[in-house]
Amino acid sequence: MTYKEAIAEIEQILKSLREEQNSIDTLSERVERASELIALCREKLRKAENEVNKVLED
């Protein structure tokens, strides 16, 4: 999954949380998925930052 795809899915989850009546089960699932996606995005950002820093050091 790309960073862009993950962000798009997070945005969709947020939209559904704002606009829909969510059961506690659905809410829990969506929050858990959003948390996984956020972790994925953070990792991709860390990797990109490290790669940029390596290029700048050389």
PDBQT receptor file of N, H, CA, C and O in Angstrom, charges set to zero:
ATOM      1  N   MET A   1       0.847  -1.176   0.000  1.00  0.00    +0.000 N 
ATOM      2  CA  MET A   1       0.000   0.000   0.000  1.00  0.00    +0.000 C 
ATOM      3  C   MET A   1       0.890   1.236   0.000  1.00  0.00    +0.000 C 
ATOM      4  O   MET A   1       1.872   1.310   0.739  1.00  0.00    +0.000 OA
ATOM      5  N   THR A   2       0.541   2.186  -0.822  1.00  0.00    +0.000 N 
ATOM      6  H   THR A   2      -0.257   2.126  -1.423  1.00  0.00    +0.000 HD
ATOM      7  CA  THR A   2       1.318   3.425  -0.881  1.00  0.00    +0.000 C 
ATOM      8  C   THR A   2       0.868   4.390   0.221  1.00  0.00    +0.000 C 
ATOM      9  O   THR A   2      -0.193   4.226   0.825  1.00  0.00    +0.000 OA
ATOM     10  N   TYR A   3       1.694   5.378   0.456  1.00  0.00    +0.000 N 
ATOM     11  H   TYR A   3       2.555   5.510  -0.034  1.00  0.00    +0.000 HD
ATOM     12  CA  TYR A   3       1.364   6.421   1.425  1.00  0.00    +0.000 C 
ATOM     13  C   TYR A   3       0.068   7.121   1.013  1.00  0.00    +0.000 C 
ATOM     14  O   TYR A   3      -0.809   7.372   1.839  1.00  0.00    +0.000 OA
ATOM     15  N   LYS A   4      -0.032   7.427  -0.267  1.00  0.00    +0.000 N 
ATOM     16  H   LYS A   4       0.680   7.223  -0.938  1.00  0.00    +0.000 HD
ATOM     17  CA  LYS A   4      -1.211   8.125  -0.780  1.00  0.00    +0.000 C 
ATOM     18  C   LYS A   4      -2.481   7.295  -0.582  1.00  0.00    +0.000 C 
ATOM     19  O   LYS A   4      -3.521   7.836  -0.207  1.00  0.00    +0.000 OA
ATOM     20  N   GLU A   5      -2.404   6.004  -0.828  1.00  0.00    +0.000 N 
ATOM     21  H   GLU A   5      -1.559   5.564  -1.132  1.00  0.00    +0.000 HD
ATOM     22  CA  GLU A   5      -3.555   5.118  -0.641  1.00  0.00    +0.000 C 
ATOM     23  C   GLU A   5      -3.956   5.047   0.838  1.00  0.00    +0.000 C 
ATOM     24  O   GLU A   5      -5.141   5.044   1.174  1.00  0.00    +0.000 OA
ATOM     25  N   ALA A   6      -2.957   4.991   1.701  1.00  0.00    +0.000 N 
ATOM     26  H   ALA A   6      -1.995   4.994   1.428  1.00  0.00    +0.000 HD
ATOM     27  CA  ALA A   6      -3.237   4.929   3.141  1.00  0.00    +0.000 C 
ATOM     28  C   ALA A   6      -3.911   6.205   3.625  1.00  0.00    +0.000 C 
ATOM     29  O   ALA A   6      -4.871   6.152   4.393  1.00  0.00    +0.000 OA
ATOM     30  N   ILE A   7      -3.414   7.339   3.181  1.00  0.00    +0.000 N 
ATOM     31  H   ILE A   7      -2.634   7.382   2.557  1.00  0.00    +0.000 HD
ATOM     32  CA  ILE A   7      -4.014   8.622   3.558  1.00  0.00    +0.000 C 
ATOM     33  C   ILE A   7      -5.450   8.704   3.057  1.00  0.00    +0.000 C 
ATOM     34  O   ILE A   7      -6.337   9.165   3.776  1.00  0.00    +0.000 OA
ATOM     35  N   ALA A   8      -5.679   8.261   1.836  1.00  0.00    +0.000 N 
ATOM     36  H   ALA A   8      -4.959   7.887   1.252  1.00  0.00    +0.000 HD
ATOM     37  CA  ALA A   8      -7.034   8.282   1.277  1.00  0.00    +0.000 C 
ATOM     38  C   ALA A   8      -7.977   7.414   2.104  1.00  0.00    +0.000 C 
ATOM     39  O   ALA A   8      -9.120   7.797   2.351  1.00  0.00    +0.000 OA
ATOM     40  N   GLU A   9      -7.499   6.248   2.530  1.00  0.00    +0.000 N 
ATOM     41  H   GLU A   9      -6.571   5.937   2.329  1.00  0.00    +0.000 HD
ATOM     42  CA  GLU A   9      -8.344   5.378   3.348  1.00  0.00    +0.000 C 
ATOM     43  C   GLU A   9      -8.608   5.992   4.722  1.00  0.00    +0.000 C 
ATOM     44  O   GLU A   9      -9.718   5.895   5.244  1.00  0.00    +0.000 OA
ATOM     45  N   ILE A  10      -7.597   6.618   5.302  1.00  0.00    +0.000 N 
ATOM     46  H   ILE A  10      -6.695   6.697   4.877  1.00  0.00    +0.000 HD
ATOM     47  CA  ILE A  10      -7.792   7.302   6.586  1.00  0.00    +0.000 C 
ATOM     48  C   ILE A  10      -8.840   8.397   6.435  1.00  0.00    +0.000 C 
ATOM     49  O   ILE A  10      -9.725   8.531   7.279  1.00  0.00    +0.000 OA
ATOM     50  N   GLU A  11      -8.746   9.167   5.380  1.00  0.00    +0.000 N 
ATOM     51  H   GLU A  11      -8.027   9.058   4.694  1.00  0.00    +0.000 HD
ATOM     52  CA  GLU A  11      -9.724  10.231   5.144  1.00  0.00    +0.000 C 
ATOM     53  C   GLU A  11     -11.128   9.663   4.975  1.00  0.00    +0.000 C 
ATOM     54  O   GLU A  11     -12.093  10.257   5.457  1.00  0.00    +0.000 OA
ATOM     55  N   GLN A  12     -11.255   8.532   4.305  1.00  0.00    +0.000 N 
ATOM     56  H   GLN A  12     -10.471   8.050   3.914  1.00  0.00    +0.000 HD
ATOM     57  CA  GLN A  12     -12.559   7.899   4.128  1.00  0.00    +0.000 C 
ATOM     58  C   GLN A  12     -13.114   7.420   5.470  1.00  0.00    +0.000 C 
ATOM     59  O   GLN A  12     -14.307   7.558   5.741  1.00  0.00    +0.000 OA
ATOM     60  N   ILE A  13     -12.251   6.865   6.295  1.00  0.00    +0.000 N 
ATOM     61  H   ILE A  13     -11.282   6.753   6.075  1.00  0.00    +0.000 HD
ATOM     62  CA  ILE A  13     -12.683   6.426   7.626  1.00  0.00    +0.000 C 
ATOM     63  C   ILE A  13     -13.169   7.617   8.439  1.00  0.00    +0.000 C 
ATOM     64  O   ILE A  13     -14.220   7.546   9.077  1.00  0.00    +0.000 OA
ATOM     65  N   LEU A  14     -12.418   8.704   8.423  1.00  0.00    +0.000 N 
ATOM     66  H   LEU A  14     -11.564   8.762   7.905  1.00  0.00    +0.000 HD
ATOM     67  CA  LEU A  14     -12.826   9.903   9.162  1.00  0.00    +0.000 C 
ATOM     68  C   LEU A  14     -14.163  10.431   8.661  1.00  0.00    +0.000 C 
ATOM     69  O   LEU A  14     -15.019  10.826   9.454  1.00  0.00    +0.000 OA
ATOM     70  N   LYS A  15     -14.336  10.437   7.367  1.00  0.00    +0.000 N 
ATOM     71  H   LYS A  15     -13.641  10.116   6.723  1.00  0.00    +0.000 HD
ATOM     72  CA  LYS A  15     -15.597  10.903   6.785  1.00  0.00    +0.000 C 
ATOM     73  C   LYS A  15     -16.757  10.032   7.258  1.00  0.00    +0.000 C 
ATOM     74  O   LYS A  15     -17.808  10.544   7.644  1.00  0.00    +0.000 OA
ATOM     75  N   SER A  16     -16.563   8.727   7.227  1.00  0.00    +0.000 N 
ATOM     76  H   SER A  16     -15.710   8.312   6.913  1.00  0.00    +0.000 HD
ATOM     77  CA  SER A  16     -17.637   7.831   7.649  1.00  0.00    +0.000 C 
ATOM     78  C   SER A  16     -17.941   7.987   9.141  1.00  0.00    +0.000 C 
ATOM     79  O   SER A  16     -19.094   7.869   9.554  1.00  0.00    +0.000 OA
ATOM     80  N   LEU A  17     -16.923   8.249   9.937  1.00  0.00    +0.000 N 
ATOM     81  H   LEU A  17     -15.986   8.345   9.601  1.00  0.00    +0.000 HD
ATOM     82  CA  LEU A  17     -17.149   8.452  11.367  1.00  0.00    +0.000 C 
ATOM     83  C   LEU A  17     -17.942   9.730  11.631  1.00  0.00    +0.000 C 
ATOM     84  O   LEU A  17     -18.750   9.784  12.558  1.00  0.00    +0.000 OA
ATOM     85  N   ARG A  18     -17.713  10.741  10.826  1.00  0.00    +0.000 N 
ATOM     86  H   ARG A  18     -17.057  10.698  10.073  1.00  0.00    +0.000 HD
ATOM     87  CA  ARG A  18     -18.424  12.007  10.987  1.00  0.00    +0.000 C 
ATOM     88  C   ARG A  18     -19.862  11.926  10.484  1.00  0.00    +0.000 C 
ATOM     89  O   ARG A  18     -20.759  12.527  11.075  1.00  0.00    +0.000 OA
ATOM     90  N   GLU A  19     -20.085  11.195   9.409  1.00  0.00    +0.000 N 
ATOM     91  H   GLU A  19     -19.357  10.707   8.929  1.00  0.00    +0.000 HD
ATOM     92  CA  GLU A  19     -21.370  11.257   8.708  1.00  0.00    +0.000 C 
ATOM     93  C   GLU A  19     -22.332  10.116   9.007  1.00  0.00    +0.000 C 
ATOM     94  O   GLU A  19     -23.522  10.230   8.714  1.00  0.00    +0.000 OA
ATOM     95  N   GLU A  20     -21.853   9.031   9.579  1.00  0.00    +0.000 N 
ATOM     96  H   GLU A  20     -20.887   8.938   9.818  1.00  0.00    +0.000 HD
ATOM     97  CA  GLU A  20     -22.695   7.857   9.758  1.00  0.00    +0.000 C 
ATOM     98  C   GLU A  20     -22.949   7.574  11.230  1.00  0.00    +0.000 C 
ATOM     99  O   GLU A  20     -22.173   7.953  12.107  1.00  0.00    +0.000 OA
ATOM    100  N   GLN A  21     -24.055   6.900  11.466  1.00  0.00    +0.000 N 
ATOM    101  H   GLN A  21     -24.686   6.591  10.754  1.00  0.00    +0.000 HD
ATOM    102  CA  GLN A  21     -24.305   6.341  12.789  1.00  0.00    +0.000 C 
ATOM    103  C   GLN A  21     -23.481   5.068  12.872  1.00  0.00    +0.000 C 
ATOM    104  O   GLN A  21     -23.682   4.155  12.072  1.00  0.00    +0.000 OA
ATOM    105  N   ASN A  22     -22.579   4.988  13.797  1.00  0.00    +0.000 N 
ATOM    106  H   ASN A  22     -22.415   5.730  14.448  1.00  0.00    +0.000 HD
ATOM    107  CA  ASN A  22     -21.691   3.836  13.913  1.00  0.00    +0.000 C 
ATOM    108  C   ASN A  22     -22.005   3.041  15.167  1.00  0.00    +0.000 C 
ATOM    109  O   ASN A  22     -22.134   3.600  16.256  1.00  0.00    +0.000 OA
ATOM    110  N   SER A  23     -22.125   1.737  15.003  1.00  0.00    +0.000 N 
ATOM    111  H   SER A  23     -22.020   1.283  14.118  1.00  0.00    +0.000 HD
ATOM    112  CA  SER A  23     -22.250   0.876  16.177  1.00  0.00    +0.000 C 
ATOM    113  C   SER A  23     -20.890   0.830  16.858  1.00  0.00    +0.000 C 
ATOM    114  O   SER A  23     -19.876   1.200  16.266  1.00  0.00    +0.000 OA
ATOM    115  N   ILE A  24     -20.876   0.385  18.077  1.00  0.00    +0.000 N 
ATOM    116  H   ILE A  24     -21.700   0.085  18.558  1.00  0.00    +0.000 HD
ATOM    117  CA  ILE A  24     -19.616   0.306  18.812  1.00  0.00    +0.000 C 
ATOM    118  C   ILE A  24     -18.656  -0.659  18.132  1.00  0.00    +0.000 C 
ATOM    119  O   ILE A  24     -17.443  -0.449  18.155  1.00  0.00    +0.000 OA
ATOM    120  N   ASP A  25     -19.196  -1.725  17.522  1.00  0.00    +0.000 N 
ATOM    121  H   ASP A  25     -20.181  -1.896  17.503  1.00  0.00    +0.000 HD
ATOM    122  CA  ASP A  25     -18.343  -2.687  16.823  1.00  0.00    +0.000 C 
ATOM    123  C   ASP A  25     -17.711  -2.055  15.590  1.00  0.00    +0.000 C 
ATOM    124  O   ASP A  25     -16.515  -2.215  15.348  1.00  0.00    +0.000 OA
ATOM    125  N   THR A  26     -18.503  -1.350  14.824  1.00  0.00    +0.000 N 
ATOM    126  H   THR A  26     -19.475  -1.220  15.020  1.00  0.00    +0.000 HD
ATOM    127  CA  THR A  26     -18.001  -0.686  13.626  1.00  0.00    +0.000 C 
ATOM    128  C   THR A  26     -16.996   0.395  14.007  1.00  0.00    +0.000 C 
ATOM    129  O   THR A  26     -15.945   0.529  13.381  1.00  0.00    +0.000 OA
ATOM    130  N   LEU A  27     -17.325   1.151  15.023  1.00  0.00    +0.000 N 
ATOM    131  H   LEU A  27     -18.179   1.042  15.532  1.00  0.00    +0.000 HD
ATOM    132  CA  LEU A  27     -16.435   2.206  15.483  1.00  0.00    +0.000 C 
ATOM    133  C   LEU A  27     -15.082   1.622  15.870  1.00  0.00    +0.000 C 
ATOM    134  O   LEU A  27     -14.036   2.139  15.478  1.00  0.00    +0.000 OA
ATOM    135  N   SER A  28     -15.112   0.561  16.627  1.00  0.00    +0.000 N 
ATOM    136  H   SER A  28     -15.962   0.140  16.945  1.00  0.00    +0.000 HD
ATOM    137  CA  SER A  28     -13.882  -0.090  17.066  1.00  0.00    +0.000 C 
ATOM    138  C   SER A  28     -13.056  -0.573  15.882  1.00  0.00    +0.000 C 
ATOM    139  O   SER A  28     -11.842  -0.371  15.854  1.00  0.00    +0.000 OA
ATOM    140  N   GLU A  29     -13.689  -1.201  14.916  1.00  0.00    +0.000 N 
ATOM    141  H   GLU A  29     -14.675  -1.364  14.939  1.00  0.00    +0.000 HD
ATOM    142  CA  GLU A  29     -12.989  -1.695  13.725  1.00  0.00    +0.000 C 
ATOM    143  C   GLU A  29     -12.363  -0.556  12.932  1.00  0.00    +0.000 C 
ATOM    144  O   GLU A  29     -11.219  -0.655  12.488  1.00  0.00    +0.000 OA
ATOM    145  N   ARG A  30     -13.110   0.515  12.758  1.00  0.00    +0.000 N 
ATOM    146  H   ARG A  30     -14.039   0.596  13.119  1.00  0.00    +0.000 HD
ATOM    147  CA  ARG A  30     -12.608   1.648  11.973  1.00  0.00    +0.000 C 
ATOM    148  C   ARG A  30     -11.455   2.349  12.675  1.00  0.00    +0.000 C 
ATOM    149  O   ARG A  30     -10.480   2.738  12.034  1.00  0.00    +0.000 OA
ATOM    150  N   VAL A  31     -11.561   2.508  13.970  1.00  0.00    +0.000 N 
ATOM    151  H   VAL A  31     -12.353   2.191  14.491  1.00  0.00    +0.000 HD
ATOM    152  CA  VAL A  31     -10.480   3.143  14.717  1.00  0.00    +0.000 C 
ATOM    153  C   VAL A  31      -9.225   2.269  14.671  1.00  0.00    +0.000 C 
ATOM    154  O   VAL A  31      -8.116   2.781  14.522  1.00  0.00    +0.000 OA
ATOM    155  N   GLU A  32      -9.399   0.967  14.797  1.00  0.00    +0.000 N 
ATOM    156  H   GLU A  32     -10.301   0.551  14.918  1.00  0.00    +0.000 HD
ATOM    157  CA  GLU A  32      -8.260   0.056  14.727  1.00  0.00    +0.000 C 
ATOM    158  C   GLU A  32      -7.597   0.120  13.345  1.00  0.00    +0.000 C 
ATOM    159  O   GLU A  32      -6.371   0.164  13.244  1.00  0.00    +0.000 OA
ATOM    160  N   ARG A  33      -8.403   0.125  12.295  1.00  0.00    +0.000 N 
ATOM    161  H   ARG A  33      -9.399   0.090  12.377  1.00  0.00    +0.000 HD
ATOM    162  CA  ARG A  33      -7.852   0.202  10.935  1.00  0.00    +0.000 C 
ATOM    163  C   ARG A  33      -7.126   1.527  10.739  1.00  0.00    +0.000 C 
ATOM    164  O   ARG A  33      -6.033   1.555  10.174  1.00  0.00    +0.000 OA
ATOM    165  N   ALA A  34      -7.721   2.622  11.200  1.00  0.00    +0.000 N 
ATOM    166  H   ALA A  34      -8.609   2.598  11.659  1.00  0.00    +0.000 HD
ATOM    167  CA  ALA A  34      -7.076   3.930  11.073  1.00  0.00    +0.000 C 
ATOM    168  C   ALA A  34      -5.740   3.935  11.805  1.00  0.00    +0.000 C 
ATOM    169  O   ALA A  34      -4.763   4.496  11.310  1.00  0.00    +0.000 OA
ATOM    170  N   SER A  35      -5.692   3.321  12.966  1.00  0.00    +0.000 N 
ATOM    171  H   SER A  35      -6.485   2.865  13.368  1.00  0.00    +0.000 HD
ATOM    172  CA  SER A  35      -4.452   3.242  13.732  1.00  0.00    +0.000 C 
ATOM    173  C   SER A  35      -3.375   2.475  12.959  1.00  0.00    +0.000 C 
ATOM    174  O   SER A  35      -2.214   2.885  12.937  1.00  0.00    +0.000 OA
ATOM    175  N   GLU A  36      -3.757   1.375  12.333  1.00  0.00    +0.000 N 
ATOM    176  H   GLU A  36      -4.699   1.043  12.351  1.00  0.00    +0.000 HD
ATOM    177  CA  GLU A  36      -2.808   0.601  11.517  1.00  0.00    +0.000 C 
ATOM    178  C   GLU A  36      -2.282   1.441  10.354  1.00  0.00    +0.000 C 
ATOM    179  O   GLU A  36      -1.089   1.423  10.053  1.00  0.00    +0.000 OA
ATOM    180  N   LEU A  37      -3.178   2.170   9.710  1.00  0.00    +0.000 N 
ATOM    181  H   LEU A  37      -4.148   2.185   9.955  1.00  0.00    +0.000 HD
ATOM    182  CA  LEU A  37      -2.785   2.994   8.565  1.00  0.00    +0.000 C 
ATOM    183  C   LEU A  37      -1.869   4.137   8.988  1.00  0.00    +0.000 C 
ATOM    184  O   LEU A  37      -0.917   4.473   8.283  1.00  0.00    +0.000 OA
ATOM    185  N   ILE A  38      -2.158   4.726  10.130  1.00  0.00    +0.000 N 
ATOM    186  H   ILE A  38      -2.931   4.453  10.702  1.00  0.00    +0.000 HD
ATOM    187  CA  ILE A  38      -1.316   5.806  10.642  1.00  0.00    +0.000 C 
ATOM    188  C   ILE A  38       0.084   5.286  10.934  1.00  0.00    +0.000 C 
ATOM    189  O   ILE A  38       1.071   5.954  10.626  1.00  0.00    +0.000 OA
ATOM    190  N   ALA A  39       0.177   4.108  11.523  1.00  0.00    +0.000 N 
ATOM    191  H   ALA A  39      -0.625   3.566  11.774  1.00  0.00    +0.000 HD
ATOM    192  CA  ALA A  39       1.484   3.504  11.793  1.00  0.00    +0.000 C 
ATOM    193  C   ALA A  39       2.238   3.253  10.490  1.00  0.00    +0.000 C 
ATOM    194  O   ALA A  39       3.442   3.495  10.409  1.00  0.00    +0.000 OA
ATOM    195  N   LEU A  40       1.537   2.774   9.484  1.00  0.00    +0.000 N 
ATOM    196  H   LEU A  40       0.559   2.578   9.550  1.00  0.00    +0.000 HD
ATOM    197  CA  LEU A  40       2.151   2.544   8.173  1.00  0.00    +0.000 C 
ATOM    198  C   LEU A  40       2.681   3.851   7.585  1.00  0.00    +0.000 C 
ATOM    199  O   LEU A  40       3.795   3.893   7.063  1.00  0.00    +0.000 OA
ATOM    200  N   CYS A  41       1.889   4.910   7.669  1.00  0.00    +0.000 N 
ATOM    201  H   CYS A  41       0.984   4.876   8.093  1.00  0.00    +0.000 HD
ATOM    202  CA  CYS A  41       2.303   6.208   7.140  1.00  0.00    +0.000 C 
ATOM    203  C   CYS A  41       3.517   6.744   7.891  1.00  0.00    +0.000 C 
ATOM    204  O   CYS A  41       4.442   7.279   7.279  1.00  0.00    +0.000 OA
ATOM    205  N   ARG A  42       3.517   6.603   9.203  1.00  0.00    +0.000 N 
ATOM    206  H   ARG A  42       2.766   6.168   9.701  1.00  0.00    +0.000 HD
ATOM    207  CA  ARG A  42       4.661   7.067   9.996  1.00  0.00    +0.000 C 
ATOM    208  C   ARG A  42       5.935   6.344   9.593  1.00  0.00    +0.000 C 
ATOM    209  O   ARG A  42       6.996   6.956   9.470  1.00  0.00    +0.000 OA
ATOM    210  N   GLU A  43       5.823   5.032   9.388  1.00  0.00    +0.000 N 
ATOM    211  H   GLU A  43       4.962   4.534   9.488  1.00  0.00    +0.000 HD
ATOM    212  CA  GLU A  43       6.989   4.250   8.994  1.00  0.00    +0.000 C 
ATOM    213  C   GLU A  43       7.495   4.691   7.620  1.00  0.00    +0.000 C 
ATOM    214  O   GLU A  43       8.702   4.829   7.418  1.00  0.00    +0.000 OA
ATOM    215  N   LYS A  44       6.585   4.912   6.684  1.00  0.00    +0.000 N 
ATOM    216  H   LYS A  44       5.605   4.800   6.848  1.00  0.00    +0.000 HD
ATOM    217  CA  LYS A  44       6.994   5.368   5.352  1.00  0.00    +0.000 C 
ATOM    218  C   LYS A  44       7.667   6.740   5.430  1.00  0.00    +0.000 C 
ATOM    219  O   LYS A  44       8.649   6.995   4.733  1.00  0.00    +0.000 OA
ATOM    220  N   LEU A  45       7.140   7.612   6.273  1.00  0.00    +0.000 N 
ATOM    221  H   LEU A  45       6.343   7.405   6.840  1.00  0.00    +0.000 HD
ATOM    222  CA  LEU A  45       7.746   8.937   6.442  1.00  0.00    +0.000 C 
ATOM    223  C   LEU A  45       9.138   8.830   7.061  1.00  0.00    +0.000 C 
ATOM    224  O   LEU A  45      10.056   9.533   6.640  1.00  0.00    +0.000 OA
ATOM    225  N   ARG A  46       9.303   7.953   8.063  1.00  0.00    +0.000 N 
ATOM    226  H   ARG A  46       8.556   7.382   8.405  1.00  0.00    +0.000 HD
ATOM    227  CA  ARG A  46      10.623   7.756   8.676  1.00  0.00    +0.000 C 
ATOM    228  C   ARG A  46      11.632   7.253   7.654  1.00  0.00    +0.000 C 
ATOM    229  O   ARG A  46      12.766   7.729   7.603  1.00  0.00    +0.000 OA
ATOM    230  N   LYS A  47      11.213   6.285   6.842  1.00  0.00    +0.000 N 
ATOM    231  H   LYS A  47      10.292   5.898   6.884  1.00  0.00    +0.000 HD
ATOM    232  CA  LYS A  47      12.106   5.746   5.816  1.00  0.00    +0.000 C 
ATOM    233  C   LYS A  47      12.497   6.819   4.810  1.00  0.00    +0.000 C 
ATOM    234  O   LYS A  47      13.664   6.927   4.432  1.00  0.00    +0.000 OA
ATOM    235  N   ALA A  48      11.534   7.601   4.382  1.00  0.00    +0.000 N 
ATOM    236  H   ALA A  48      10.586   7.513   4.689  1.00  0.00    +0.000 HD
ATOM    237  CA  ALA A  48      11.818   8.666   3.418  1.00  0.00    +0.000 C 
ATOM    238  C   ALA A  48      12.763   9.693   4.034  1.00  0.00    +0.000 C 
ATOM    239  O   ALA A  48      13.690  10.158   3.370  1.00  0.00    +0.000 OA
ATOM    240  N   GLU A  49      12.538  10.046   5.287  1.00  0.00    +0.000 N 
ATOM    241  H   GLU A  49      11.785   9.668   5.826  1.00  0.00    +0.000 HD
ATOM    242  CA  GLU A  49      13.407  11.005   5.960  1.00  0.00    +0.000 C 
ATOM    243  C   GLU A  49      14.840  10.474   6.049  1.00  0.00    +0.000 C 
ATOM    244  O   GLU A  49      15.797  11.207   5.801  1.00  0.00    +0.000 OA
ATOM    245  N   ASN A  50      14.977   9.206   6.402  1.00  0.00    +0.000 N 
ATOM    246  H   ASN A  50      14.199   8.611   6.604  1.00  0.00    +0.000 HD
ATOM    247  CA  ASN A  50      16.311   8.605   6.482  1.00  0.00    +0.000 C 
ATOM    248  C   ASN A  50      17.007   8.601   5.128  1.00  0.00    +0.000 C 
ATOM    249  O   ASN A  50      18.201   8.885   5.043  1.00  0.00    +0.000 OA
ATOM    250  N   GLU A  51      16.275   8.284   4.078  1.00  0.00    +0.000 N 
ATOM    251  H   GLU A  51      15.304   8.053   4.147  1.00  0.00    +0.000 HD
ATOM    252  CA  GLU A  51      16.857   8.276   2.733  1.00  0.00    +0.000 C 
ATOM    253  C   GLU A  51      17.292   9.678   2.314  1.00  0.00    +0.000 C 
ATOM    254  O   GLU A  51      18.363   9.846   1.731  1.00  0.00    +0.000 OA
ATOM    255  N   VAL A  52      16.480  10.669   2.605  1.00  0.00    +0.000 N 
ATOM    256  H   VAL A  52      15.610  10.532   3.079  1.00  0.00    +0.000 HD
ATOM    257  CA  VAL A  52      16.822  12.059   2.277  1.00  0.00    +0.000 C 
ATOM    258  C   VAL A  52      18.069  12.474   3.059  1.00  0.00    +0.000 C 
ATOM    259  O   VAL A  52      18.976  13.097   2.508  1.00  0.00    +0.000 OA
ATOM    260  N   ASN A  53      18.105  12.129   4.326  1.00  0.00    +0.000 N 
ATOM    261  H   ASN A  53      17.368  11.622   4.774  1.00  0.00    +0.000 HD
ATOM    262  CA  ASN A  53      19.261  12.493   5.143  1.00  0.00    +0.000 C 
ATOM    263  C   ASN A  53      20.530  11.840   4.635  1.00  0.00    +0.000 C 
ATOM    264  O   ASN A  53      21.591  12.464   4.657  1.00  0.00    +0.000 OA
ATOM    265  N   LYS A  54      20.448  10.591   4.176  1.00  0.00    +0.000 N 
ATOM    266  H   LYS A  54      19.587  10.084   4.159  1.00  0.00    +0.000 HD
ATOM    267  CA  LYS A  54      21.621   9.926   3.613  1.00  0.00    +0.000 C 
ATOM    268  C   LYS A  54      22.109  10.634   2.354  1.00  0.00    +0.000 C 
ATOM    269  O   LYS A  54      23.313  10.805   2.163  1.00  0.00    +0.000 OA
ATOM    270  N   VAL A  55      21.190  11.039   1.507  1.00  0.00    +0.000 N 
ATOM    271  H   VAL A  55      20.212  10.900   1.662  1.00  0.00    +0.000 HD
ATOM    272  CA  VAL A  55      21.559  11.753   0.282  1.00  0.00    +0.000 C 
ATOM    273  C   VAL A  55      22.214  13.084   0.629  1.00  0.00    +0.000 C 
ATOM    274  O   VAL A  55      23.212  13.466   0.018  1.00  0.00    +0.000 OA
ATOM    275  N   LEU A  56      21.665  13.774   1.587  1.00  0.00    +0.000 N 
ATOM    276  H   LEU A  56      20.854  13.464   2.083  1.00  0.00    +0.000 HD
ATOM    277  CA  LEU A  56      22.206  15.081   1.962  1.00  0.00    +0.000 C 
ATOM    278  C   LEU A  56      23.577  14.961   2.632  1.00  0.00    +0.000 C 
ATOM    279  O   LEU A  56      24.392  15.878   2.529  1.00  0.00    +0.000 OA
ATOM    280  N   GLU A  57      23.839  13.855   3.309  1.00  0.00    +0.000 N 
ATOM    281  H   GLU A  57      23.176  13.110   3.392  1.00  0.00    +0.000 HD
ATOM    282  CA  GLU A  57      25.121  13.659   3.959  1.00  0.00    +0.000 C 
ATOM    283  C   GLU A  57      26.234  13.381   2.955  1.00  0.00    +0.000 C 
ATOM    284  O   GLU A  57      27.395  13.710   3.200  1.00  0.00    +0.000 OA
ATOM    285  N   ASP A  58      25.879  12.776   1.829  1.00  0.00    +0.000 N 
ATOM    286  H   ASP A  58      24.936  12.509   1.630  1.00  0.00    +0.000 HD
ATOM    287  CA  ASP A  58      26.895  12.411   0.835  1.00  0.00    +0.000 C 
ATOM    288  C   ASP A  58      27.359  13.562   0.001  1.00  0.00    +0.000 C 
ATOM    289  O   ASP A  58      28.211  13.390  -0.871  1.00  0.00    +0.000 OA
TER     290      ASP A  58
